């Protein structure tokens, strides 16, 4: 029960305005779960091929 409570609270927004999104790396096409800002964009690095790419809020 304790574990379920922790995992459910982890999936909720923490109030920082960021949310999880699944994006595909343009180089190796692997799908990544990344945290994106509520507005604007952010450069992230692929965990598989280490290629940096831009993720936008929308």
N, CA, C and O atoms as a CHARMM CRD file, in Angstrom:
* protein
*
  232
    1    1 UNK  N      0.82600  -1.20600   0.00000 PROA 1      0.00000
    2    1 UNK  CA     0.00000   0.00000   0.00000 PROA 1      0.00000
    3    1 UNK  C      0.86300   1.26100   0.00000 PROA 1      0.00000
    4    1 UNK  O      0.60000   2.21000  -0.74000 PROA 1      0.00000
    5    2 UNK  N      1.87600   1.25500   0.82500 PROA 2      0.00000
    6    2 UNK  CA     2.75600   2.41800   0.88500 PROA 2      0.00000
    7    2 UNK  C      3.40100   2.67600  -0.47400 PROA 2      0.00000
    8    2 UNK  O      3.53700   3.82500  -0.89500 PROA 2      0.00000
    9    3 UNK  N      3.79200   1.61800  -1.14700 PROA 3      0.00000
   10    3 UNK  CA     4.42500   1.76200  -2.45400 PROA 3      0.00000
   11    3 UNK  C      3.44200   2.34300  -3.47700 PROA 3      0.00000
   12    3 UNK  O      3.81800   3.19400  -4.28400 PROA 3      0.00000
   13    4 UNK  N      2.19500   1.89100  -3.44600 PROA 4      0.00000
   14    4 UNK  CA     1.18700   2.41800  -4.35800 PROA 4      0.00000
   15    4 UNK  C      0.94200   3.90100  -4.11600 PROA 4      0.00000
   16    4 UNK  O      0.77100   4.67200  -5.06100 PROA 4      0.00000
   17    5 UNK  N      0.92600   4.28800  -2.86700 PROA 5      0.00000
   18    5 UNK  CA     0.68300   5.68400  -2.53600 PROA 5      0.00000
   19    5 UNK  C      1.81700   6.55900  -3.06900 PROA 5      0.00000
   20    5 UNK  O      1.57200   7.64300  -3.59800 PROA 5      0.00000
   21    6 UNK  N      3.04300   6.09300  -2.93200 PROA 6      0.00000
   22    6 UNK  CA     4.18600   6.86200  -3.41000 PROA 6      0.00000
   23    6 UNK  C      4.17600   6.99500  -4.92900 PROA 6      0.00000
   24    6 UNK  O      4.42600   8.07900  -5.45600 PROA 6      0.00000
   25    7 UNK  N      3.89200   5.91000  -5.63200 PROA 7      0.00000
   26    7 UNK  CA     3.91700   5.95800  -7.09100 PROA 7      0.00000
   27    7 UNK  C      2.80000   6.83800  -7.63400 PROA 7      0.00000
   28    7 UNK  O      2.98400   7.51800  -8.64300 PROA 7      0.00000
   29    8 UNK  N      1.64600   6.83200  -6.97800 PROA 8      0.00000
   30    8 UNK  CA     0.54900   7.66400  -7.46300 PROA 8      0.00000
   31    8 UNK  C      0.84600   9.14300  -7.21800 PROA 8      0.00000
   32    8 UNK  O      0.48100   9.98800  -8.03600 PROA 8      0.00000
   33    9 UNK  N      1.49700   9.46200  -6.11300 PROA 9      0.00000
   34    9 UNK  CA     1.80900  10.85900  -5.84300 PROA 9      0.00000
   35    9 UNK  C      2.93500  11.33700  -6.75700 PROA 9      0.00000
   36    9 UNK  O      3.00100  12.52300  -7.08000 PROA 9      0.00000
   37   10 UNK  N      3.80500  10.44800  -7.17200 PROA 10     0.00000
   38   10 UNK  CA     4.90600  10.82100  -8.05500 PROA 10     0.00000
   39   10 UNK  C      4.40200  11.17600  -9.44900 PROA 10     0.00000
   40   10 UNK  O      5.03800  11.95200 -10.16200 PROA 10     0.00000
   41   11 UNK  N      3.26700  10.61500  -9.83700 PROA 11     0.00000
   42   11 UNK  CA     2.74500  10.88100 -11.17600 PROA 11     0.00000
   43   11 UNK  C      1.96500  12.18900 -11.24200 PROA 11     0.00000
   44   11 UNK  O      1.66900  12.68000 -12.33100 PROA 11     0.00000
   45   12 UNK  N      1.63400  12.75100 -10.09600 PROA 12     0.00000
   46   12 UNK  CA     0.90300  14.01700 -10.08400 PROA 12     0.00000
   47   12 UNK  C      1.86600  15.18500 -10.28500 PROA 12     0.00000
   48   12 UNK  O      3.07200  15.05600 -10.07400 PROA 12     0.00000
   49   13 UNK  N      1.32100  16.31200 -10.69200 PROA 13     0.00000
   50   13 UNK  CA     2.13600  17.50600 -10.87900 PROA 13     0.00000
   51   13 UNK  C      2.67500  17.97100  -9.52700 PROA 13     0.00000
   52   13 UNK  O      1.95300  17.96100  -8.53000 PROA 13     0.00000
   53   14 UNK  N      3.93100  18.37300  -9.49500 PROA 14     0.00000
   54   14 UNK  CA     4.51200  18.82600  -8.23600 PROA 14     0.00000
   55   14 UNK  C      4.40400  20.34300  -8.07500 PROA 14     0.00000
   56   14 UNK  O      4.99700  20.91700  -7.16100 PROA 14     0.00000
   57   15 UNK  N      3.65300  20.98400  -8.95700 PROA 15     0.00000
   58   15 UNK  CA     3.44100  22.41200  -8.83000 PROA 15     0.00000
   59   15 UNK  C      4.50200  23.26500  -9.50300 PROA 15     0.00000
   60   15 UNK  O      4.42700  24.49200  -9.44300 PROA 15     0.00000
   61   16 UNK  N      5.48700  22.64800 -10.14300 PROA 16     0.00000
   62   16 UNK  CA     6.54900  23.42000 -10.78000 PROA 16     0.00000
   63   16 UNK  C      6.20400  23.79000 -12.21900 PROA 16     0.00000
   64   16 UNK  O      6.96400  24.50700 -12.87100 PROA 16     0.00000
   65   17 UNK  N      5.07300  23.31200 -12.71700 PROA 17     0.00000
   66   17 UNK  CA     4.65900  23.65800 -14.06400 PROA 17     0.00000
   67   17 UNK  C      5.26500  22.77600 -15.14100 PROA 17     0.00000
   68   17 UNK  O      5.11900  23.06000 -16.33000 PROA 17     0.00000
   69   18 UNK  N      5.94400  21.71100 -14.73900 PROA 18     0.00000
   70   18 UNK  CA     6.54000  20.79400 -15.71000 PROA 18     0.00000
   71   18 UNK  C      5.70500  19.52600 -15.76100 PROA 18     0.00000
   72   18 UNK  O      5.04700  19.16600 -14.78500 PROA 18     0.00000
   73   19 UNK  N      5.73500  18.85500 -16.89900 PROA 19     0.00000
   74   19 UNK  CA     4.99800  17.60200 -17.00100 PROA 19     0.00000
   75   19 UNK  C      5.76600  16.61000 -17.87300 PROA 19     0.00000
   76   19 UNK  O      6.62400  16.99200 -18.66900 PROA 19     0.00000
   77   20 UNK  N      5.44300  15.34600 -17.70800 PROA 20     0.00000
   78   20 UNK  CA     6.11300  14.29700 -18.46200 PROA 20     0.00000
   79   20 UNK  C      5.49000  14.17300 -19.84400 PROA 20     0.00000
   80   20 UNK  O      4.28100  14.33100 -20.01300 PROA 20     0.00000
   81   21 UNK  N      6.32300  13.89300 -20.81500 PROA 21     0.00000
   82   21 UNK  CA     5.85400  13.73000 -22.18000 PROA 21     0.00000
   83   21 UNK  C      6.74000  12.70900 -22.88100 PROA 21     0.00000
   84   21 UNK  O      7.94100  12.63400 -22.61900 PROA 21     0.00000
   85   22 UNK  N      6.14900  11.93100 -23.76500 PROA 22     0.00000
   86   22 UNK  CA     6.92700  10.95900 -24.52400 PROA 22     0.00000
   87   22 UNK  C      7.30800  11.57300 -25.85800 PROA 22     0.00000
   88   22 UNK  O      6.45100  12.02400 -26.61800 PROA 22     0.00000
   89   23 UNK  N      8.60600  11.58500 -26.13300 PROA 23     0.00000
   90   23 UNK  CA     9.09600  12.12600 -27.39800 PROA 23     0.00000
   91   23 UNK  C     10.00500  11.09100 -28.04800 PROA 23     0.00000
   92   23 UNK  O     10.58200  10.24200 -27.37000 PROA 23     0.00000
   93   24 UNK  N     10.12500  11.17200 -29.35700 PROA 24     0.00000
   94   24 UNK  CA    11.00200  10.26000 -30.09000 PROA 24     0.00000
   95   24 UNK  C     12.26800  11.00900 -30.48300 PROA 24     0.00000
   96   24 UNK  O     12.20300  12.13000 -30.98800 PROA 24     0.00000
   97   25 UNK  N     13.40500  10.39300 -30.25300 PROA 25     0.00000
   98   25 UNK  CA    14.67300  10.98800 -30.65300 PROA 25     0.00000
   99   25 UNK  C     14.72900  11.05100 -32.18100 PROA 25     0.00000
  100   25 UNK  O     14.47600  10.04600 -32.84500 PROA 25     0.00000
  101   26 UNK  N     15.05600  12.21200 -32.74500 PROA 26     0.00000
  102   26 UNK  CA    15.11000  12.32500 -34.20900 PROA 26     0.00000
  103   26 UNK  C     16.26300  11.54800 -34.83800 PROA 26     0.00000
  104   26 UNK  O     16.25000  11.29600 -36.04300 PROA 26     0.00000
  105   27 UNK  N     17.25300  11.16700 -34.04400 PROA 27     0.00000
  106   27 UNK  CA    18.40300  10.45000 -34.58500 PROA 27     0.00000
  107   27 UNK  C     18.21500   8.94100 -34.54900 PROA 27     0.00000
  108   27 UNK  O     18.33300   8.27100 -35.57600 PROA 27     0.00000
  109   28 UNK  N     17.92100   8.40300 -33.36300 PROA 28     0.00000
  110   28 UNK  CA    17.81700   6.94100 -33.25100 PROA 28     0.00000
  111   28 UNK  C     16.37500   6.46800 -33.09100 PROA 28     0.00000
  112   28 UNK  O     16.12900   5.26500 -33.00500 PROA 28     0.00000
  113   29 UNK  N     15.42200   7.39500 -33.05100 PROA 29     0.00000
  114   29 UNK  CA    13.97400   7.14500 -32.98500 PROA 29     0.00000
  115   29 UNK  C     13.49100   6.42300 -31.72700 PROA 29     0.00000
  116   29 UNK  O     12.34400   5.97700 -31.68000 PROA 29     0.00000
  117   30 UNK  N     14.34400   6.29900 -30.71100 PROA 30     0.00000
  118   30 UNK  CA    13.89600   5.67600 -29.47300 PROA 30     0.00000
  119   30 UNK  C     12.94100   6.63500 -28.76000 PROA 30     0.00000
  120   30 UNK  O     13.11900   7.85200 -28.81200 PROA 30     0.00000
  121   31 UNK  N     11.93600   6.07800 -28.10100 PROA 31     0.00000
  122   31 UNK  CA    10.97000   6.91900 -27.38900 PROA 31     0.00000
  123   31 UNK  C     11.44800   7.15400 -25.96700 PROA 31     0.00000
  124   31 UNK  O     11.82700   6.22000 -25.26000 PROA 31     0.00000
  125   32 UNK  N     11.42500   8.41400 -25.55900 PROA 32     0.00000
  126   32 UNK  CA    11.91300   8.80400 -24.24100 PROA 32     0.00000
  127   32 UNK  C     10.81500   9.50100 -23.45900 PROA 32     0.00000
  128   32 UNK  O     10.02500  10.26100 -24.01900 PROA 32     0.00000
  129   33 UNK  N     10.77000   9.23200 -22.14600 PROA 33     0.00000
  130   33 UNK  CA     9.87600   9.96200 -21.25200 PROA 33     0.00000
  131   33 UNK  C     10.70100  11.12200 -20.69300 PROA 33     0.00000
  132   33 UNK  O     11.66800  10.91000 -19.96200 PROA 33     0.00000
  133   34 UNK  N     10.31300  12.33700 -21.04100 PROA 34     0.00000
  134   34 UNK  CA    11.07600  13.50000 -20.59600 PROA 34     0.00000
  135   34 UNK  C     10.16900  14.49300 -19.89400 PROA 34     0.00000
  136   34 UNK  O      8.95900  14.51900 -20.12300 PROA 34     0.00000
  137   35 UNK  N     10.76600  15.30900 -19.03800 PROA 35     0.00000
  138   35 UNK  CA    10.02800  16.38500 -18.37800 PROA 35     0.00000
  139   35 UNK  C     10.15700  17.62100 -19.23500 PROA 35     0.00000
  140   35 UNK  O     11.26800  18.05300 -19.54500 PROA 35     0.00000
  141   36 UNK  N      9.03300  18.19400 -19.62200 PROA 36     0.00000
  142   36 UNK  CA     9.05800  19.39600 -20.44900 PROA 36     0.00000
  143   36 UNK  C      8.47500  20.56300 -19.66800 PROA 36     0.00000
  144   36 UNK  O      7.60200  20.36900 -18.82300 PROA 36     0.00000
  145   37 UNK  N      8.94800  21.77200 -19.94300 PROA 37     0.00000
  146   37 UNK  CA     8.40600  22.94300 -19.24700 PROA 37     0.00000
  147   37 UNK  C      6.99300  23.24800 -19.70600 PROA 37     0.00000
  148   37 UNK  O      6.57700  22.81600 -20.78100 PROA 37     0.00000
  149   38 UNK  N      6.25800  23.98700 -18.89800 PROA 38     0.00000
  150   38 UNK  CA     4.87800  24.34200 -19.23100 PROA 38     0.00000
  151   38 UNK  C      4.83100  25.28100 -20.42800 PROA 38     0.00000
  152   38 UNK  O      3.84800  25.29500 -21.16900 PROA 38     0.00000
  153   39 UNK  N      5.88400  26.06200 -20.62100 PROA 39     0.00000
  154   39 UNK  CA     5.95300  26.95300 -21.77600 PROA 39     0.00000
  155   39 UNK  C      7.40300  27.05300 -22.22200 PROA 39     0.00000
  156   39 UNK  O      8.32300  26.80100 -21.44400 PROA 39     0.00000
  157   40 UNK  N      7.59900  27.42300 -23.48300 PROA 40     0.00000
  158   40 UNK  CA     8.95000  27.52300 -24.00200 PROA 40     0.00000
  159   40 UNK  C      9.45800  26.17900 -24.48700 PROA 40     0.00000
  160   40 UNK  O      8.67400  25.31500 -24.87800 PROA 40     0.00000
  161   41 UNK  N     10.76100  26.00500 -24.46000 PROA 41     0.00000
  162   41 UNK  CA    11.35000  24.75500 -24.92900 PROA 41     0.00000
  163   41 UNK  C     12.60600  24.45000 -24.12500 PROA 41     0.00000
  164   41 UNK  O     13.11700  25.29500 -23.39000 PROA 41     0.00000
  165   42 UNK  N     13.08600  23.23300 -24.28000 PROA 42     0.00000
  166   42 UNK  CA    14.25100  22.80000 -23.51800 PROA 42     0.00000
  167   42 UNK  C     15.04800  21.79700 -24.33900 PROA 42     0.00000
  168   42 UNK  O     14.47400  20.97200 -25.05000 PROA 42     0.00000
  169   43 UNK  N     16.36700  21.86900 -24.24200 PROA 43     0.00000
  170   43 UNK  CA    17.21700  20.90800 -24.93100 PROA 43     0.00000
  171   43 UNK  C     17.44900  19.72500 -24.00500 PROA 43     0.00000
  172   43 UNK  O     17.86900  19.89300 -22.86000 PROA 43     0.00000
  173   44 UNK  N     17.17400  18.53300 -24.50600 PROA 44     0.00000
  174   44 UNK  CA    17.44100  17.32400 -23.73500 PROA 44     0.00000
  175   44 UNK  C     18.38600  16.43800 -24.52700 PROA 44     0.00000
  176   44 UNK  O     18.57400  16.63000 -25.72800 PROA 44     0.00000
  177   45 UNK  N     18.97400  15.47600 -23.85400 PROA 45     0.00000
  178   45 UNK  CA    19.90700  14.56300 -24.50000 PROA 45     0.00000
  179   45 UNK  C     19.31800  13.16700 -24.50300 PROA 45     0.00000
  180   45 UNK  O     18.80500  12.69700 -23.48700 PROA 45     0.00000
  181   46 UNK  N     19.39200  12.50800 -25.64300 PROA 46     0.00000
  182   46 UNK  CA    18.87100  11.14900 -25.75900 PROA 46     0.00000
  183   46 UNK  C     19.67500  10.21000 -24.87300 PROA 46     0.00000
  184   46 UNK  O     20.90500  10.26900 -24.85500 PROA 46     0.00000
  185   47 UNK  N     18.99100   9.35100 -24.14600 PROA 47     0.00000
  186   47 UNK  CA    19.66500   8.40100 -23.27400 PROA 47     0.00000
  187   47 UNK  C     20.35000   7.27400 -24.03300 PROA 47     0.00000
  188   47 UNK  O     21.23700   6.61500 -23.49100 PROA 47     0.00000
  189   48 UNK  N     19.95400   7.04700 -25.27100 PROA 48     0.00000
  190   48 UNK  CA    20.52800   5.95800 -26.05500 PROA 48     0.00000
  191   48 UNK  C     21.72900   6.41200 -26.88200 PROA 48     0.00000
  192   48 UNK  O     22.80000   5.80900 -26.81200 PROA 48     0.00000
  193   49 UNK  N     21.54900   7.47600 -27.66400 PROA 49     0.00000
  194   49 UNK  CA    22.61900   7.88700 -28.58800 PROA 49     0.00000
  195   49 UNK  C     23.30800   9.19000 -28.16600 PROA 49     0.00000
  196   49 UNK  O     24.22000   9.65600 -28.84800 PROA 49     0.00000
  197   50 UNK  N     22.87400   9.77900 -27.04500 PROA 50     0.00000
  198   50 UNK  CA    23.44600  11.02300 -26.51100 PROA 50     0.00000
  199   50 UNK  C     23.31300  12.21000 -27.46400 PROA 50     0.00000
  200   50 UNK  O     24.07200  13.17400 -27.36300 PROA 50     0.00000
  201   51 UNK  N     22.36100  12.14500 -28.37800 PROA 51     0.00000
  202   51 UNK  CA    22.13000  13.25500 -29.30200 PROA 51     0.00000
  203   51 UNK  C     21.25500  14.30300 -28.62300 PROA 51     0.00000
  204   51 UNK  O     20.15800  13.97900 -28.16700 PROA 51     0.00000
  205   52 UNK  N     21.71600  15.55900 -28.54400 PROA 52     0.00000
  206   52 UNK  CA    20.87000  16.60000 -27.95500 PROA 52     0.00000
  207   52 UNK  C     19.82700  17.08600 -28.95100 PROA 52     0.00000
  208   52 UNK  O     20.12900  17.28100 -30.12800 PROA 52     0.00000
  209   53 UNK  N     18.60600  17.28000 -28.48200 PROA 53     0.00000
  210   53 UNK  CA    17.56400  17.82700 -29.34600 PROA 53     0.00000
  211   53 UNK  C     16.58300  18.64700 -28.53300 PROA 53     0.00000
  212   53 UNK  O     16.50200  18.52300 -27.31100 PROA 53     0.00000
  213   54 UNK  N     15.84200  19.48400 -29.23300 PROA 54     0.00000
  214   54 UNK  CA    14.95300  20.44100 -28.59500 PROA 54     0.00000
  215   54 UNK  C     13.56200  19.85800 -28.41000 PROA 54     0.00000
  216   54 UNK  O     12.98800  19.27700 -29.33100 PROA 54     0.00000
  217   55 UNK  N     13.02600  20.02200 -27.20000 PROA 55     0.00000
  218   55 UNK  CA    11.66100  19.60100 -26.90500 PROA 55     0.00000
  219   55 UNK  C     10.88500  20.85300 -26.53700 PROA 55     0.00000
  220   55 UNK  O     11.27800  21.58900 -25.63300 PROA 55     0.00000
  221   56 UNK  N      9.78100  21.09600 -27.23900 PROA 56     0.00000
  222   56 UNK  CA     8.97400  22.27800 -26.94000 PROA 56     0.00000
  223   56 UNK  C      7.78900  21.89500 -26.07000 PROA 56     0.00000
  224   56 UNK  O      7.41900  20.72400 -25.98100 PROA 56     0.00000
  225   57 UNK  N      7.20200  22.89100 -25.43300 PROA 57     0.00000
  226   57 UNK  CA     6.10700  22.64700 -24.49800 PROA 57     0.00000
  227   57 UNK  C      4.87900  22.09000 -25.20400 PROA 57     0.00000
  228   57 UNK  O      4.14800  21.28100 -24.63300 PROA 57     0.00000
  229   58 UNK  N      4.64900  22.51800 -26.44200 PROA 58     0.00000
  230   58 UNK  CA     3.43900  22.04800 -27.13800 PROA 58     0.00000
  231   58 UNK  C      3.81500  21.40300 -28.44300 PROA 58     0.00000
  232   58 UNK  O      2.94200  20.94300 -29.17900 PROA 58     0.00000
